[in-house]
Amino acid sequence: MLIRDILDETSTAISFEFFPPKTERGWDNLFLNISSLVPLHPAYVSVTYGAGGSTRSHTHELVTRLQHDTDLTVLAHLTCVGSTRDEIAEILDNYAANGVQNILALRGDAPNDADEPVVTPENGFDHASDLVSFIKERHPEMSVGVAGFVEGHPETPNRLREIEHLKEKVECGADFIITQLFFENRDFYDFSERCSLAGIDVPIIAGIMPITSHKNLEKMAELAAGSRVPAPLLRSLQWAEGGEYVRNVGIHWATEQIRDLLHQGVAGIHLYTLNNSYASANICESLGLRSYERVTA
């Protein structure tokens, strides 16, 4: 199903993000975690794409397995940095042939081990908006999402220009926006209002990552450069003694965030799972979000 249609038909769409594992054991654990979330009937699940396309084959494998072996609607992340149009066309055509209808179009980052900045190849893409246009031209039937940065993109210090970049992506054909993770809802509401003032009228889905350990917090800081962790949350995490208490603090914070977002009528909640279902399942259980059907009621 097209995500743009799902968002049109639901009051709040609940979704989960996963990444391709590096080991066979990781794959087994991933599908155990996914199966534990299936009873919640998520609106869709997304699969990430490594920096510089470093997980390209694994991403394609996970996306197609989910597409063929489950009833889940799948959103495939796709980055264009360092790729030619022919390479991206091949990926899109393969997805289309496998029934994948939804793409999250991202510029992407250079691989972590890159010694020099990635140079845009001839016939490549300079911006995510170029990728959005290319997808809509080659596969107009696909639903395309883009990223939004609630606290600002680390490479775009001019916040006004940043919203202009986001508007360009929407004008090129993006159907919805999924935000980078954030911990203060007021930042999300301010971002949403600035989008509205700029004439951006597509659904904005809130990205939430529950902190489940200090290691998880470090991973979050690595993945979301520029995201601010509020002092009250840091204080609670410092006071927590032992892994279970840290996890409880993080889950409680995310639960209250989502409770408020639901009350304000947010278009969707996208939970960054880090391939562990415990926190997401706990949050949905606490909020009574047991199924896609119930969320839409």
Backbone as CSV, one residue per row, in Angstrom:
resi,resn,N_x,N_y,N_z,CA_x,CA_y,CA_z,C_x,C_y,C_z
1,MET,0.843,-1.191,0.000,0.000,0.000,0.000,0.879,1.242,0.000
2,LEU,0.432,2.285,-0.662,1.184,3.533,-0.703,1.061,4.261,0.631
3,ILE,2.186,4.737,1.143,2.160,5.424,2.433,1.359,6.714,2.348
4,ARG,1.383,7.381,1.207,0.577,8.600,1.093,-0.904,8.288,1.283
5,ASP,-1.353,7.110,0.831,-2.747,6.712,1.024,-3.010,6.342,2.481
6,ILE,-2.053,5.657,3.103,-2.189,5.315,4.522,-2.358,6.577,5.356
7,LEU,-1.547,7.588,5.083,-1.609,8.831,5.848,-2.911,9.576,5.600
8,ASP,-3.460,9.445,4.401,-4.751,10.073,4.103,-5.886,9.409,4.876
9,GLU,-5.729,8.119,5.146,-6.821,7.338,5.724,-6.741,7.196,7.237
10,THR,-5.630,7.581,7.864,-5.466,7.364,9.298,-5.288,8.676,10.037
11,SER,-5.675,8.665,11.311,-5.467,9.850,12.137,-4.017,9.947,12.578
12,THR,-3.439,8.826,13.000,-2.024,8.779,13.374,-1.461,7.420,12.985
13,ALA,-0.465,7.415,12.106,0.146,6.167,11.638,1.362,5.837,12.504
14,ILE,1.384,4.641,13.067,2.507,4.182,13.878,3.403,3.289,13.019
15,SER,4.703,3.571,13.030,5.631,2.814,12.181,6.942,2.576,12.917
16,PHE,7.740,1.644,12.394,8.997,1.258,13.029,10.130,1.233,12.002
17,GLU,11.338,1.570,12.476,12.513,1.547,11.601,13.476,0.442,12.029
18,PHE,14.043,-0.243,11.018,15.037,-1.288,11.244,16.232,-1.051,10.323
19,PHE,17.354,-1.708,10.634,18.518,-1.620,9.752,19.021,-3.019,9.422
20,PRO,19.689,-3.196,8.284,20.179,-4.525,7.891,21.305,-4.982,8.823
21,PRO,21.194,-6.162,9.417,22.250,-6.669,10.300,23.501,-7.048,9.512
22,LYS,24.604,-7.206,10.242,25.874,-7.560,9.611,26.196,-9.044,9.740
23,THR,25.501,-9.753,10.634,25.810,-11.159,10.870,24.557,-12.015,10.710
24,GLU,24.776,-13.317,10.531,23.640,-14.244,10.405,22.817,-14.257,11.687
25,ARG,23.492,-14.209,12.828,22.769,-14.164,14.099,21.947,-12.886,14.202
26,GLY,22.523,-11.798,13.693,21.796,-10.536,13.700,20.515,-10.605,12.884
27,TRP,20.583,-11.297,11.748,19.385,-11.467,10.916,18.317,-12.261,11.658
28,ASP,18.733,-13.334,12.332,17.774,-14.138,13.089,17.115,-13.306,14.189
29,ASN,17.931,-12.544,14.918,17.397,-11.708,15.992,16.472,-10.628,15.446
30,LEU,16.837,-10.075,14.291,16.010,-9.025,13.703,14.611,-9.541,13.406
31,PHE,14.521,-10.698,12.779,13.197,-11.200,12.412,12.394,-11.640,13.634
32,LEU,13.070,-12.029,14.713,12.361,-12.282,15.963,11.761,-10.987,16.500
33,ASN,12.531,-9.906,16.434,12.041,-8.617,16.914,10.922,-8.076,16.032
34,ILE,11.069,-8.240,14.721,10.009,-7.791,13.815,8.724,-8.572,14.075
35,SER,8.849,-9.888,14.253,7.656,-10.714,14.472,6.934,-10.331,15.753
36,SER,7.674,-9.833,16.749,7.030,-9.433,17.999,6.255,-8.128,17.855
37,LEU,6.557,-7.352,16.812,5.843,-6.095,16.572,4.713,-6.250,15.563
38,VAL,4.702,-7.337,14.811,3.654,-7.551,13.803,2.251,-7.505,14.401
39,PRO,2.017,-8.078,15.621,0.671,-8.013,16.189,0.159,-6.590,16.423
40,LEU,1.056,-5.613,16.444,0.641,-4.216,16.591,0.123,-3.640,15.279
41,HIS,0.254,-4.393,14.197,-0.196,-3.961,12.876,0.314,-2.553,12.533
42,PRO,1.641,-2.372,12.475,2.166,-1.046,12.129,1.699,-0.607,10.751
43,ALA,1.561,0.699,10.585,1.155,1.235,9.282,2.183,0.878,8.216
44,TYR,3.467,0.879,8.592,4.553,0.479,7.697,5.815,0.309,8.519
45,VAL,6.828,-0.287,7.932,8.153,-0.368,8.543,9.165,0.152,7.532
46,SER,10.240,0.756,8.030,11.265,1.278,7.122,12.575,0.534,7.326
47,VAL,13.391,0.539,6.277,14.696,-0.134,6.293,15.751,0.871,5.871
48,THR,16.782,1.047,6.704,17.786,2.073,6.453,18.784,1.654,5.378
49,TYR,19.540,2.651,4.918,20.530,2.491,3.850,21.821,3.083,4.385
50,GLY,22.894,2.300,4.488,24.124,2.744,5.116,24.771,3.934,4.437
51,ALA,25.632,4.622,5.186,26.337,5.791,4.660,27.074,5.440,3.381
52,GLY,26.876,6.281,2.364,27.544,6.056,1.090,27.088,4.796,0.381
53,GLY,25.899,4.293,0.743,25.404,3.064,0.125,26.107,1.817,0.618
54,SER,26.727,1.898,1.810,27.551,0.795,2.307,26.751,-0.466,2.618
55,THR,25.440,-0.350,2.809,24.619,-1.542,3.069,23.655,-1.810,1.922
56,ARG,24.001,-1.348,0.732,23.073,-1.414,-0.403,22.485,-2.807,-0.607
57,SER,23.332,-3.830,-0.708,22.818,-5.174,-0.996,22.005,-5.716,0.171
58,HIS,22.455,-5.435,1.406,21.722,-5.920,2.577,20.384,-5.203,2.719
59,THR,20.370,-3.908,2.397,19.109,-3.171,2.443,18.117,-3.768,1.458
60,HIS,18.581,-4.010,0.235,17.702,-4.583,-0.786,17.200,-5.957,-0.354
61,GLU,18.076,-6.757,0.253,17.672,-8.094,0.700,16.597,-8.008,1.776
62,LEU,16.795,-7.127,2.764,15.824,-7.010,3.846,14.499,-6.457,3.340
63,VAL,14.563,-5.437,2.491,13.338,-4.850,1.941,12.534,-5.895,1.177
64,THR,13.202,-6.642,0.304,12.473,-7.613,-0.521,11.966,-8.795,0.308
65,ARG,12.717,-9.200,1.334,12.227,-10.276,2.203,10.975,-9.844,2.948
66,LEU,10.989,-8.638,3.471,9.803,-8.131,4.163,8.630,-7.990,3.201
67,GLN,8.936,-7.553,1.980,7.888,-7.367,0.981,7.237,-8.701,0.605
68,HIS,8.049,-9.740,0.446,7.539,-11.028,-0.041,7.079,-11.962,1.079
69,ASP,7.730,-11.880,2.247,7.483,-12.876,3.297,6.559,-12.398,4.408
70,THR,6.164,-11.130,4.397,5.261,-10.610,5.421,4.147,-9.811,4.757
71,ASP,3.187,-9.399,5.559,2.111,-8.538,5.072,2.385,-7.068,5.375
72,LEU,3.607,-6.758,5.787,3.958,-5.391,6.164,4.139,-4.507,4.933
73,THR,3.728,-3.254,5.057,4.063,-2.247,4.053,5.478,-1.769,4.337
74,VAL,6.325,-1.742,3.316,7.753,-1.462,3.509,8.133,-0.126,2.877
75,LEU,8.907,0.653,3.632,9.479,1.913,3.154,10.985,1.727,3.041
76,ALA,11.513,1.777,1.823,12.945,1.574,1.594,13.675,2.913,1.593
77,HIS,14.661,3.056,2.486,15.515,4.244,2.453,16.422,4.155,1.227
78,LEU,16.679,5.305,0.618,17.572,5.341,-0.543,18.363,6.631,-0.515
79,THR,19.697,6.525,-0.498,20.547,7.710,-0.534,21.198,7.830,-1.904
80,CYS,21.524,9.066,-2.273,22.056,9.299,-3.616,23.492,9.801,-3.627
81,VAL,24.077,10.100,-2.466,25.424,10.644,-2.437,26.401,9.656,-3.077
82,GLY,27.185,10.136,-4.031,28.181,9.310,-4.691,27.642,8.356,-5.731
83,SER,26.329,8.382,-6.001,25.725,7.450,-6.960,25.369,8.150,-8.260
84,THR,25.420,7.409,-9.353,24.991,7.944,-10.644,23.496,7.689,-10.828
85,ARG,22.922,8.360,-11.801,21.501,8.156,-12.091,21.233,6.741,-12.593
86,ASP,22.181,6.177,-13.310,22.009,4.798,-13.778,21.961,3.824,-12.605
87,GLU,22.815,4.043,-11.612,22.824,3.165,-10.433,21.518,3.275,-9.655
88,ILE,21.052,4.498,-9.467,19.795,4.696,-8.739,18.623,4.135,-9.534
89,ALA,18.653,4.299,-10.853,17.583,3.760,-11.701,17.491,2.245,-11.552
90,GLU,18.645,1.582,-11.506,18.654,0.123,-11.357,18.022,-0.291,-10.028
91,ILE,18.367,0.430,-8.962,17.794,0.120,-7.645,16.280,0.311,-7.660
92,LEU,15.834,1.432,-8.203,14.399,1.718,-8.247,13.650,0.689,-9.085
93,ASP,14.223,0.328,-10.213,13.569,-0.654,-11.085,13.463,-2.017,-10.394
94,ASN,14.504,-2.395,-9.655,14.461,-3.659,-8.918,13.388,-3.629,-7.835
95,TYR,13.302,-2.497,-7.137,12.257,-2.373,-6.119,10.875,-2.464,-6.754
96,ALA,10.684,-1.744,-7.846,9.381,-1.759,-8.517,9.019,-3.171,-8.968
97,ALA,10.003,-3.904,-9.489,9.754,-5.273,-9.949,9.373,-6.200,-8.805
98,ASN,9.804,-5.847,-7.587,9.491,-6.656,-6.410,8.285,-6.130,-5.633
99,GLY,7.599,-5.155,-6.206,6.381,-4.658,-5.577,6.581,-3.616,-4.505
100,VAL,7.801,-3.109,-4.358,8.072,-2.071,-3.354,7.599,-0.730,-3.900
101,GLN,6.717,-0.062,-3.173,6.064,1.145,-3.676,6.453,2.421,-2.948
102,ASN,7.248,2.303,-1.882,7.524,3.464,-1.030,9.024,3.657,-0.830
103,ILE,9.479,4.895,-1.054,10.903,5.226,-0.950,11.074,6.447,-0.052
104,LEU,12.054,6.380,0.868,12.460,7.558,1.627,13.711,8.102,0.957
105,ALA,13.590,9.242,0.289,14.667,9.805,-0.528,15.573,10.691,0.322
106,LEU,16.842,10.317,0.399,17.813,11.015,1.236,19.064,11.338,0.433
107,ARG,19.697,12.453,0.759,21.001,12.707,0.143,22.022,11.718,0.679
108,GLY,22.049,11.544,2.001,22.951,10.583,2.618,24.289,11.181,2.993
109,ASP,25.080,10.398,3.700,26.400,10.811,4.172,27.484,9.963,3.522
110,ALA,28.700,10.479,3.584,29.845,9.696,3.115,30.096,8.547,4.086
111,PRO,30.685,7.440,3.621,31.030,6.343,4.532,31.921,6.836,5.664
112,ASN,31.792,6.199,6.838,32.561,6.626,8.005,34.064,6.535,7.784
113,ASP,34.497,5.626,6.903,35.934,5.434,6.682,36.460,6.226,5.486
114,ALA,35.632,7.138,4.955,36.061,7.922,3.793,37.126,8.931,4.206
115,ASP,38.234,8.965,3.459,39.323,9.890,3.772,39.052,11.286,3.224
116,GLU,38.289,11.368,2.150,38.012,12.648,1.516,36.512,12.789,1.281
117,PRO,36.037,14.027,1.137,34.616,14.232,0.848,34.213,13.527,-0.442
118,VAL,32.993,13.012,-0.460,32.492,12.336,-1.655,32.180,13.370,-2.727
119,VAL,32.707,13.146,-3.922,32.475,14.050,-5.046,31.282,13.543,-5.842
120,THR,30.371,14.451,-6.185,29.216,14.060,-6.988,29.685,13.605,-8.357
121,PRO,29.381,12.377,-8.746,29.833,11.890,-10.055,29.080,12.575,-11.185
122,GLU,29.649,12.498,-12.373,28.934,13.008,-13.535,27.618,12.245,-13.666
123,ASN,26.557,12.984,-13.946,25.222,12.382,-14.026,24.771,11.851,-12.667
124,GLY,25.219,12.551,-11.603,24.827,12.171,-10.252,23.798,13.127,-9.677
125,PHE,23.737,13.186,-8.350,22.746,14.004,-7.650,23.453,14.920,-6.656
126,ASP,23.114,16.199,-6.689,23.689,17.136,-5.732,22.870,17.219,-4.450
127,HIS,21.562,17.059,-4.571,20.680,17.252,-3.426,19.601,16.176,-3.391
128,ALA,18.996,16.014,-2.213,17.888,15.061,-2.082,16.723,15.444,-2.978
129,SER,16.537,16.736,-3.199,15.440,17.174,-4.079,15.634,16.640,-5.497
130,ASP,16.897,16.525,-5.938,17.171,15.946,-7.262,16.741,14.480,-7.300
131,LEU,16.984,13.774,-6.197,16.589,12.364,-6.122,15.069,12.229,-6.136
132,VAL,14.380,13.101,-5.402,12.912,13.065,-5.394,12.377,13.239,-6.811
133,SER,12.899,14.236,-7.518,12.454,14.483,-8.896,12.699,13.270,-9.781
134,PHE,13.865,12.655,-9.620,14.218,11.500,-10.446,13.270,10.327,-10.184
135,ILE,12.971,10.083,-8.910,12.054,8.985,-8.569,10.680,9.230,-9.170
136,LYS,10.185,10.464,-9.045,8.834,10.764,-9.537,8.767,10.714,-11.060
137,GLU,9.894,11.006,-11.712,9.920,10.920,-13.176,9.972,9.468,-13.640
138,ARG,10.784,8.663,-12.960,10.983,7.280,-13.413,9.857,6.362,-12.931
139,HIS,9.397,6.600,-11.711,8.332,5.760,-11.142,7.296,6.654,-10.463
140,PRO,6.481,7.329,-11.248,5.497,8.255,-10.673,4.483,7.568,-9.775
141,GLU,4.384,6.242,-9.885,3.422,5.512,-9.053,3.898,5.366,-7.614
142,MET,5.183,5.597,-7.360,5.731,5.411,-6.019,5.366,6.565,-5.095
143,SER,5.277,6.250,-3.802,5.105,7.273,-2.772,6.480,7.594,-2.203
144,VAL,6.803,8.879,-2.110,8.151,9.304,-1.723,8.099,10.155,-0.460
145,GLY,8.923,9.792,0.502,9.087,10.585,1.709,10.464,11.214,1.750
146,VAL,10.619,12.239,2.601,11.903,12.911,2.773,12.136,13.160,4.261
147,ALA,13.355,13.533,4.596,13.724,13.771,5.989,13.538,15.236,6.356
148,GLY,13.138,15.460,7.607,13.052,16.805,8.162,13.866,16.867,9.444
149,PHE,14.511,17.997,9.687,15.410,18.121,10.839,14.843,19.138,11.821
150,VAL,14.211,18.624,12.871,13.514,19.459,13.841,14.444,20.492,14.461
151,GLU,15.655,20.082,14.802,16.604,20.980,15.458,17.640,21.538,14.490
152,GLY,17.385,21.385,13.205,18.282,21.934,12.203,19.268,20.911,11.681
153,HIS,19.547,20.998,10.378,20.545,20.111,9.775,21.933,20.621,10.147
154,PRO,22.826,19.728,10.610,24.152,20.183,11.054,24.961,20.885,9.974
155,GLU,24.646,20.652,8.690,25.394,21.287,7.610,24.705,22.543,7.082
156,THR,23.563,22.909,7.680,22.831,24.092,7.223,22.544,24.995,8.415
157,PRO,23.490,25.859,8.788,23.282,26.725,9.950,22.170,27.749,9.757
158,ASN,21.847,28.085,8.517,20.784,29.049,8.235,19.441,28.326,8.295
159,ARG,18.690,28.515,9.389,17.440,27.779,9.579,16.381,28.171,8.554
160,LEU,16.396,29.419,8.100,15.431,29.834,7.083,15.708,29.114,5.766
161,ARG,16.982,29.045,5.404,17.354,28.364,4.160,17.042,26.874,4.250
162,GLU,17.172,26.324,5.456,16.901,24.903,5.643,15.441,24.571,5.318
163,ILE,14.521,25.400,5.771,13.106,25.179,5.463,12.859,25.343,3.966
164,GLU,13.601,26.238,3.330,13.480,26.390,1.875,13.914,25.106,1.167
165,HIS,14.997,24.487,1.654,15.453,23.210,1.081,14.366,22.147,1.223
166,LEU,13.733,22.110,2.383,12.680,21.126,2.623,11.497,21.379,1.694
167,LYS,11.159,22.642,1.514,10.049,22.974,0.612,10.375,22.551,-0.819
168,GLU,11.636,22.700,-1.225,12.041,22.267,-2.567,11.797,20.768,-2.748
169,LYS,12.101,19.993,-1.714,11.882,18.545,-1.805,10.397,18.221,-1.954
170,VAL,9.563,18.958,-1.236,8.116,18.740,-1.336,7.608,19.168,-2.711
171,GLU,8.101,20.295,-3.195,7.668,20.770,-4.516,8.117,19.826,-5.630
172,CYS,9.186,19.071,-5.382,9.658,18.099,-6.378,8.844,16.806,-6.358
173,GLY,7.961,16.668,-5.362,7.073,15.508,-5.364,7.001,14.697,-4.092
174,ALA,7.667,15.130,-3.011,7.607,14.369,-1.757,6.190,14.387,-1.192
175,ASP,5.744,13.225,-0.716,4.392,13.072,-0.185,4.316,13.259,1.322
176,PHE,5.428,13.062,2.023,5.416,13.152,3.482,6.832,13.395,3.986
177,ILE,6.921,13.817,5.243,8.201,14.118,5.887,8.312,13.276,7.153
178,ILE,9.459,12.621,7.344,9.765,11.948,8.608,10.895,12.719,9.267
179,THR,10.708,13.124,10.515,11.720,13.947,11.160,12.842,13.110,11.763
180,GLN,13.987,13.765,11.886,15.065,13.226,12.684,14.563,13.141,14.124
181,LEU,15.187,12.298,14.943,14.727,12.144,16.320,14.884,13.446,17.103
182,PHE,14.036,13.615,18.105,14.073,14.784,18.983,13.526,14.366,20.337
183,PHE,13.830,15.164,21.373,13.394,14.828,22.727,12.495,15.884,23.351
184,GLU,12.363,17.036,22.721,11.490,18.093,23.229,10.393,18.339,22.207
185,ASN,9.142,18.096,22.578,8.047,18.261,21.626,7.876,19.701,21.163
186,ARG,8.237,20.651,22.011,8.088,22.050,21.600,8.937,22.342,20.364
187,ASP,10.073,21.646,20.237,10.902,21.819,19.039,10.171,21.296,17.805
188,PHE,9.467,20.173,17.957,8.694,19.615,16.840,7.552,20.548,16.456
189,TYR,6.852,21.090,17.442,5.727,21.973,17.136,6.206,23.256,16.455
190,ASP,7.361,23.756,16.894,7.925,24.953,16.251,8.315,24.642,14.809
191,PHE,8.940,23.489,14.602,9.320,23.058,13.257,8.084,22.932,12.373
192,SER,7.037,22.309,12.885,5.805,22.123,12.114,5.184,23.458,11.741
193,GLU,5.218,24.403,12.666,4.639,25.719,12.378,5.460,26.454,11.323
194,ARG,6.794,26.331,11.400,7.634,26.972,10.387,7.402,26.353,9.012
195,CYS,7.159,25.049,8.989,6.815,24.400,7.717,5.502,24.951,7.175
196,SER,4.523,25.099,8.046,3.220,25.619,7.627,3.350,27.035,7.088
197,LEU,4.128,27.863,7.763,4.325,29.245,7.316,5.014,29.296,5.955
198,ALA,5.824,28.284,5.661,6.530,28.224,4.374,5.670,27.615,3.271
199,GLY,4.466,27.178,3.620,3.584,26.588,2.617,3.778,25.098,2.419
200,ILE,4.457,24.443,3.354,4.642,22.988,3.292,3.425,22.341,3.935
201,ASP,2.653,21.606,3.146,1.380,21.094,3.658,1.258,19.571,3.597
202,VAL,2.376,18.857,3.493,2.323,17.393,3.510,2.406,16.910,4.960
203,PRO,1.972,15.676,5.245,2.046,15.158,6.614,3.480,15.130,7.142
204,ILE,3.627,15.511,8.412,4.931,15.482,9.081,4.876,14.422,10.174
205,ILE,5.724,13.412,10.046,5.743,12.270,10.955,6.874,12.460,11.957
206,ALA,6.562,12.310,13.238,7.533,12.559,14.301,8.416,11.340,14.527
207,GLY,9.732,11.528,14.437,10.686,10.451,14.686,11.085,10.404,16.152
208,ILE,10.853,9.271,16.804,11.126,9.120,18.233,12.046,7.923,18.456
209,MET,13.110,8.134,19.244,13.996,7.028,19.612,14.028,6.890,21.132
210,PRO,13.474,5.812,21.674,13.561,5.589,23.122,14.998,5.245,23.519
211,ILE,15.515,5.912,24.532,16.843,5.585,25.046,16.709,4.365,25.948
212,THR,17.460,3.324,25.670,17.362,2.098,26.459,18.652,1.746,27.190
213,SER,19.724,2.478,26.931,20.998,2.238,27.605,21.909,3.424,27.326
214,HIS,22.987,3.523,28.101,23.957,4.585,27.831,24.618,4.368,26.471
215,LYS,24.829,3.117,26.089,25.381,2.813,24.768,24.418,3.265,23.678
216,ASN,23.143,3.041,23.913,22.100,3.476,22.989,22.113,4.992,22.828
217,LEU,22.342,5.707,23.936,22.412,7.166,23.888,23.596,7.621,23.045
218,GLU,24.730,6.950,23.185,25.905,7.286,22.381,25.642,7.023,20.901
219,LYS,24.947,5.922,20.601,24.599,5.600,19.215,23.676,6.663,18.646
220,MET,22.729,7.109,19.467,21.814,8.159,19.039,22.575,9.434,18.693
221,ALA,23.534,9.808,19.541,24.304,11.018,19.289,25.098,10.910,17.993
222,GLU,25.555,9.693,17.685,26.307,9.456,16.449,25.401,9.554,15.227
223,LEU,24.196,8.989,15.331,23.280,8.947,14.197,22.606,10.280,13.945
224,ALA,22.398,11.052,14.991,21.615,12.284,14.873,22.431,13.471,15.357
225,ALA,23.473,13.790,14.620,24.309,14.932,14.981,23.455,16.187,15.064
226,GLY,23.566,16.898,16.180,22.795,18.123,16.348,21.581,17.962,17.225
227,SER,21.145,16.727,17.487,19.991,16.519,18.354,20.380,16.813,19.799
228,ARG,19.514,17.540,20.477,19.788,17.993,21.839,19.098,17.071,22.838
229,VAL,19.850,16.621,23.840,19.271,15.830,24.922,19.000,16.776,26.084
230,PRO,17.739,16.979,26.478,17.401,17.954,27.518,18.043,17.598,28.860
231,ALA,18.368,18.624,29.638,18.996,18.415,30.940,18.155,17.536,31.865
232,PRO,16.817,17.709,31.943,16.035,16.827,32.826,16.161,15.351,32.462
233,LEU,16.236,15.052,31.176,16.405,13.665,30.752,17.795,13.164,31.116
234,LEU,18.816,13.980,30.870,20.177,13.586,31.234,20.300,13.352,32.737
235,ARG,19.653,14.226,33.530,19.709,14.080,34.984,19.067,12.765,35.424
236,SER,17.919,12.450,34.849,17.238,11.200,35.200,18.076,9.990,34.804
237,LEU,18.734,10.073,33.660,19.587,8.969,33.217,20.797,8.802,34.131
238,GLN,21.338,9.922,34.632,22.481,9.854,35.537,22.085,9.258,36.882
239,TRP,20.874,9.563,37.327,20.406,9.038,38.610,20.063,7.551,38.535
240,ALA,19.717,7.093,37.353,19.308,5.696,37.195,20.489,4.765,37.468
241,GLU,20.286,3.800,38.340,21.333,2.845,38.694,21.032,1.502,38.044
242,GLY,21.874,1.113,37.118,21.680,-0.167,36.445,20.923,-0.029,35.144
243,GLY,21.149,-1.004,34.256,20.581,-0.952,32.917,19.074,-0.903,32.883
244,GLU,18.410,-1.663,33.769,16.948,-1.699,33.750,16.356,-0.334,34.067
245,TYR,16.959,0.391,35.015,16.442,1.703,35.390,16.664,2.725,34.279
246,VAL,17.813,2.640,33.616,18.076,3.524,32.476,17.030,3.290,31.395
247,ARG,16.760,2.033,31.107,15.764,1.690,30.090,14.386,2.212,30.477
248,ASN,14.021,2.082,31.753,12.719,2.566,32.199,12.597,4.075,32.047
249,VAL,13.681,4.794,32.348,13.676,6.251,32.185,13.455,6.615,30.724
250,GLY,14.204,5.968,29.829,14.085,6.277,28.409,12.722,5.954,27.846
251,ILE,12.166,4.816,28.238,10.845,4.423,27.749,9.780,5.377,28.275
252,HIS,9.886,5.749,29.542,8.899,6.681,30.113,8.942,8.021,29.390
253,TRP,10.145,8.527,29.121,10.273,9.820,28.439,9.635,9.754,27.051
254,ALA,9.960,8.709,26.300,9.413,8.570,24.947,7.900,8.378,24.980
255,THR,7.407,7.628,25.964,5.963,7.403,26.080,5.226,8.716,26.295
256,GLU,5.750,9.556,27.190,5.088,10.835,27.461,5.199,11.781,26.263
257,GLN,6.317,11.721,25.552,6.428,12.485,24.305,5.319,12.101,23.336
258,ILE,5.176,10.801,23.120,4.206,10.314,22.139,2.785,10.584,22.603
259,ARG,2.524,10.449,23.901,1.189,10.741,24.424,0.783,12.177,24.072
260,ASP,1.709,13.101,24.270,1.430,14.509,23.963,1.266,14.727,22.463
261,LEU,2.119,14.096,21.670,2.023,14.231,20.211,0.690,13.698,19.692
262,LEU,0.245,12.569,20.238,-1.049,12.018,19.840,-2.176,12.974,20.199
263,HIS,-2.084,13.567,21.381,-3.107,14.518,21.824,-3.180,15.719,20.890
264,GLN,-2.030,16.099,20.329,-1.977,17.252,19.429,-2.299,16.882,17.984
265,GLY,-2.588,15.601,17.729,-3.020,15.191,16.394,-1.912,15.022,15.386
266,VAL,-0.732,14.586,15.823,0.384,14.385,14.896,0.001,13.370,13.821
267,ALA,0.538,13.565,12.616,0.182,12.689,11.490,0.701,11.271,11.662
268,GLY,1.824,11.117,12.346,2.394,9.787,12.512,3.514,9.782,13.533
269,ILE,3.789,8.604,14.076,4.912,8.378,14.982,5.798,7.309,14.358
270,HIS,7.072,7.642,14.150,8.034,6.694,13.574,9.046,6.359,14.656
271,LEU,9.031,5.114,15.128,9.902,4.698,16.217,11.190,4.082,15.676
272,TYR,12.318,4.681,16.066,13.630,4.154,15.700,13.965,3.028,16.686
273,THR,13.899,1.779,16.231,14.003,0.634,17.135,15.425,0.182,17.419
274,LEU,16.377,0.529,16.555,17.738,-0.033,16.630,17.679,-1.563,16.674
275,ASN,16.673,-2.107,15.967,16.487,-3.560,15.823,16.141,-4.275,17.123
276,ASN,15.656,-3.518,18.114,15.202,-4.114,19.370,13.766,-3.681,19.611
277,SER,12.874,-4.656,19.715,11.446,-4.354,19.772,10.939,-4.007,21.161
278,TYR,11.724,-4.272,22.209,11.198,-4.185,23.575,10.602,-2.818,23.878
279,ALA,11.377,-1.762,23.657,10.910,-0.425,24.018,9.687,-0.023,23.205
280,SER,9.714,-0.274,21.905,8.587,0.111,21.047,7.315,-0.622,21.442
281,ALA,7.429,-1.926,21.710,6.262,-2.702,22.118,5.726,-2.214,23.453
282,ASN,6.626,-1.894,24.375,6.232,-1.405,25.691,5.492,-0.081,25.579
283,ILE,6.006,0.810,24.746,5.377,2.122,24.559,3.983,1.969,23.960
284,CYS,3.869,1.177,22.915,2.566,0.986,22.265,1.566,0.350,23.219
285,GLU,2.037,-0.582,24.037,1.163,-1.219,25.026,0.678,-0.186,26.044
286,SER,1.585,0.661,26.523,1.223,1.668,27.522,0.200,2.661,26.994
287,LEU,0.297,2.972,25.707,-0.581,3.976,25.111,-1.829,3.369,24.474
288,GLY,-1.950,2.050,24.538,-3.114,1.409,23.941,-3.067,1.352,22.434
289,LEU,-1.875,1.483,21.857,-1.734,1.429,20.396,-1.481,-0.011,19.997
290,ARG,-2.507,-0.815,20.061,-2.357,-2.247,19.846,-2.464,-2.644,18.389
291,SER,-3.047,-1.799,17.563,-3.212,-2.195,16.167,-3.398,-0.983,15.289
292,TYR,-3.100,-1.175,14.014,-3.325,-0.152,12.993,-4.787,0.269,13.007
293,GLU,-5.694,-0.734,13.105,-7.121,-0.429,13.092,-7.505,0.443,14.282
294,ARG,-6.923,0.142,15.451,-7.274,0.910,16.635,-6.769,2.345,16.538
295,VAL,-5.575,2.520,15.976,-5.024,3.866,15.827,-5.932,4.721,14.959
296,THR,-6.546,4.133,13.962,-7.366,4.902,13.031,-8.759,5.165,13.572
297,ALA,-9.132,4.497,14.661,-10.497,4.623,15.169,-10.743,6.006,15.765
